[in-house]
Structures are given as structure tokens and as C-alpha cells.
């Protein structure tokens, strides 16, 4: 099944909408899902082989452009058929695809 990449430079990896509703639902329906979002004190415990979580450090707004470039490189190098950008400021990445 297709791979889906979900990215957020603002929301925590365990955000209710992004992780619990969207990523889990997609993984339960057979999609391979990769979530890249801000780290929290809570560590991800892998319960589903189709769901992978990677975290980034929270950055100030002024330094967030570095994260945008990092996300661009990750998205460009992935095999994802669908890329979901959860923050409007990440839409600039879509321009380069």
C-alpha cells in the first residue's frame, strides 16, 4: 500500500488531530504512515508496524526556516505518494514539487 508522510513543525507528534485521528486511522486501514513532528516528554511506543514517528526539536519562529529546509529534504527523498503538511507555513515546500 502507499506511503503517507505527515509533517508538522509546530504540533507535537502526539497531537490529537494529527496523530490519534489521522495517522492511526490511516495505519489501521493499511497505509504506511510516517509522522514527523515536534518532540514531547512522552516517547512514542510503536504499536503498529505501519506507523513510524520521528521527532524534531521545538525551535523559535526565527529559526523555523531551517526546519522547513529539513522537511523539504525529507519529503523529496521519501517514497511517499501523499504528503500532508499540517502547518500553513510549510506550504512553501509544496511549491518546489
N, C-alpha and C positions, 0 to 999 in steps of 0.2 A: 504494500500500500504506500501511498505517497507520504513524503516527509513534510511537516509543517514547522516553521520556525516562528516563535513568538518572542518579540523583543520589547523591553521597556527600560528606559534609562532613569525613570522616576519611581515606578511602582516596585514594591518588594516582590520577590519571587513567589511568595505565598498569598498574594493579593486575591481576595475572594473572587472577583470577576475574572481575572486573567488566569489564575491557576486552578482554583477549585471548580469554577463553572466551565470555562472554555477548554483549558489544556486537558483536564481529567476527562471531560466528555469526549473530546477528540480521540484521546488514547484508548478509552473504553470502546470506541467504535472502530478501532483497528488502525488508526493513523499513528505514525511515528512522530512524536511531538518533542521538540527541543525548545525549552524556555530559557531565555537569557534575561535576567533582571537583577535588581539591587539586592544585595545580601541582607540578612537579618540575623538576629541572635539564634534563631531556630534553624537547625540544619535540615536539609531535605533527606528524608529516608525513602529510598527507592522501593515502591510497592508494585510498580507496573513496568515491565520491560520496554514498553513503547513510549515511556515518558522520561525525559532526561532534563535535568535542571543545572544550569551554570549560573554562577553569581558574579556580579561586579561590585566594586566598592562604590558607595554613595559619594558623589562629587558635588562641588559647588556649581552653581549655574554658569559661572565664568569658565570653568574647566570642562563643561559638559561636551564641548565640541570635540574633545579628544575621544570621548566615548562614542560619539557619532561616527567618527572615522573607524574606530574599532568595530562597531556594529556593521558598518559598510563592508569591511574586510571579511567579517564572519559570514555575512549574507552572501557576498559574492563567491566565497569559497564553499558554500554549502550546496547540498543537492536538493534543497527544499523546493517544492513545487509552489508552495504558498508561504508568503512571509507576512506576518501580522505585526504591524508597528503600532504599539499601544499609546504612543505619545505624539501629539501633533508636531513637535519639534523634530521628530525622526523622519517625517515625510520627505525631507530633503534627500534622504537615502534613496527613496523610490525614483527620484528624478534621474539618477545615474544608472538605472536598469534599463 
